Structure formats: structure tokens, C-alpha cells
Amino acid sequence: MINYKLVQNKSILVANRYRISIEGIGEILVITNNTEILITRVNYVPSLKTTLLSSKELVNKGWEIIFKKDIALLSSKIDASLKIIAK
């Protein structure tokens, strides 16, 4: 995580309506197709046992997501040249 900052009194709401504390916020660098993409305002929630990617949060940050069979196609509304295919 890049530019990490501790936070207090913040939480996320997960699918079972349980609130989990966020310990920090930062940025992550994703490299795909030889392109570096910086995802900002990423929550650090160490009590989760896996990495979660919120489609709602990505859309709020200017991404468009199309789900097809077993893949997700992501493209940036801000920079049309940024595209990701996730399996």
C-alpha cells in the first residue's frame, strides 16, 4: 500500500450487515497489460481474511464494469485507454 494513513472511527458494512473497522487508507498500484493503474482511497481492513474489491466503489471512482460469464471487463471513464480484464 502506498501513501498509507492510519484512520480511526471508520468502518465498512459487509454483506451480512456486520460492521468491520478500517485501520487505514492508502493507494495500491495495479499493473496490467504493461500499464500501471493507481487505485486511490483503498481501505485497509486486516480482520478480513481475503482481498475484497467493491464494484460499487470502483464505479464511484470513475470505472465502468461489464460482467460476462467468468470475467469482468473494467474500463476507466476518466482515461479511456485504461482497461482491465479480470478472471
MARLO-655995 format. One record per residue (C-alpha): z, x, y; residue number from 1. Coordinates in steps of 0.5 Angstrom, whole numbers, plus 2048, in hexadecimal, padded with zeros to 3 digits. Each point is the difference from the previous one (the first is absolute). Layout:
! residues N
pz: Z	px: X	py: Y	seq: NUM .
...
//
This chain:
! residues 87
pz: 800	px: 800	py: 800	seq: 1 .
pz: 7FE	px: 803	py: 807	seq: 2 .
pz: 804	px: 7FE	py: 806	seq: 3 .
pz: 806	px: 7FD	py: 7FD	seq: 4 .
pz: 805	px: 7FD	py: 804	seq: 5 .
pz: 807	px: 7FD	py: 7FD	seq: 6 .
pz: 801	px: 7F9	py: 801	seq: 7 .
pz: 806	px: 7FB	py: 800	seq: 8 .
pz: 801	px: 7F9	py: 7FF	seq: 9 .
pz: 7F9	px: 7FE	py: 7FE	seq: 10 .
pz: 7FD	px: 7FD	py: 7F9	seq: 11 .
pz: 7FB	px: 7FE	py: 7FC	seq: 12 .
pz: 7FF	px: 7F9	py: 7FD	seq: 13 .
pz: 7FD	px: 801	py: 7F8	seq: 14 .
pz: 7FD	px: 7FA	py: 7FC	seq: 15 .
pz: 807	px: 7FE	py: 7FD	seq: 16 .
pz: 802	px: 7FF	py: 808	seq: 17 .
pz: 805	px: 805	py: 7FF	seq: 18 .
pz: 801	px: 805	py: 806	seq: 19 .
pz: 800	px: 807	py: 7FF	seq: 20 .
pz: 802	px: 805	py: 805	seq: 21 .
pz: 7FB	px: 805	py: 803	seq: 22 .
pz: 802	px: 807	py: 801	seq: 23 .
pz: 7FB	px: 803	py: 804	seq: 24 .
pz: 7F9	px: 7FF	py: 803	seq: 25 .
pz: 7FA	px: 805	py: 801	seq: 26 .
pz: 7F9	px: 801	py: 7FE	seq: 27 .
pz: 7FC	px: 802	py: 7FA	seq: 28 .
pz: 7FA	px: 804	py: 7FF	seq: 29 .
pz: 7FB	px: 7FD	py: 7FB	seq: 30 .
pz: 7FA	px: 804	py: 7FE	seq: 31 .
pz: 7FA	px: 7FC	py: 7FD	seq: 32 .
pz: 7F8	px: 802	py: 800	seq: 33 .
pz: 802	px: 806	py: 803	seq: 34 .
pz: 803	px: 7FC	py: 806	seq: 35 .
pz: 807	px: 801	py: 803	seq: 36 .
pz: 803	px: 7F9	py: 802	seq: 37 .
pz: 807	px: 800	py: 803	seq: 38 .
pz: 804	px: 7F9	py: 7FF	seq: 39 .
pz: 805	px: 7FF	py: 805	seq: 40 .
pz: 806	px: 7FD	py: 800	seq: 41 .
pz: 802	px: 801	py: 7F9	seq: 42 .
pz: 807	px: 7FD	py: 7FD	seq: 43 .
pz: 804	px: 805	py: 7FC	seq: 44 .
pz: 804	px: 7FC	py: 7FB	seq: 45 .
pz: 803	px: 804	py: 7FB	seq: 46 .
pz: 803	px: 7FB	py: 7FC	seq: 47 .
pz: 7F9	px: 7FD	py: 7FE	seq: 48 .
pz: 7FE	px: 804	py: 7F9	seq: 49 .
pz: 7F9	px: 800	py: 802	seq: 50 .
pz: 7FB	px: 800	py: 806	seq: 51 .
pz: 7FE	px: 7F9	py: 803	seq: 52 .
pz: 7FA	px: 7FF	py: 804	seq: 53 .
pz: 800	px: 7FA	py: 804	seq: 54 .
pz: 7FA	px: 7FD	py: 801	seq: 55 .
pz: 803	px: 7FC	py: 806	seq: 56 .
pz: 802	px: 806	py: 804	seq: 57 .
pz: 7F9	px: 803	py: 7FF	seq: 58 .
pz: 7FD	px: 7FA	py: 803	seq: 59 .
pz: 805	px: 800	py: 805	seq: 60 .
pz: 7FE	px: 808	py: 802	seq: 61 .
pz: 7F8	px: 7FE	py: 800	seq: 62 .
pz: 7FE	px: 801	py: 7F9	seq: 63 .
pz: 7FC	px: 7FB	py: 7FC	seq: 64 .
pz: 801	px: 7FF	py: 7F9	seq: 65 .
pz: 7FB	px: 7FD	py: 7FB	seq: 66 .
pz: 802	px: 7FF	py: 7F8	seq: 67 .
pz: 7FB	px: 800	py: 7FB	seq: 68 .
pz: 802	px: 800	py: 7F8	seq: 69 .
pz: 804	px: 806	py: 7FF	seq: 70 .
pz: 7FF	px: 804	py: 807	seq: 71 .
pz: 802	px: 7FF	py: 808	seq: 72 .
pz: 7FB	px: 802	py: 805	seq: 73 .
pz: 803	px: 802	py: 806	seq: 74 .
pz: 7FD	px: 801	py: 807	seq: 75 .
pz: 802	px: 801	py: 807	seq: 76 .
pz: 7FF	px: 7FB	py: 805	seq: 77 .
pz: 801	px: 806	py: 805	seq: 78 .
pz: 7FC	px: 805	py: 7FD	seq: 79 .
pz: 7FA	px: 7FD	py: 7FC	seq: 80 .
pz: 7FF	px: 807	py: 7FD	seq: 81 .
pz: 807	px: 800	py: 7FC	seq: 82 .
pz: 7FF	px: 7FC	py: 7F9	seq: 83 .
pz: 805	px: 801	py: 7FA	seq: 84 .
pz: 7FE	px: 7FD	py: 7F9	seq: 85 .
pz: 807	px: 800	py: 7FC	seq: 86 .
pz: 801	px: 7FE	py: 7F9	seq: 87 .
//
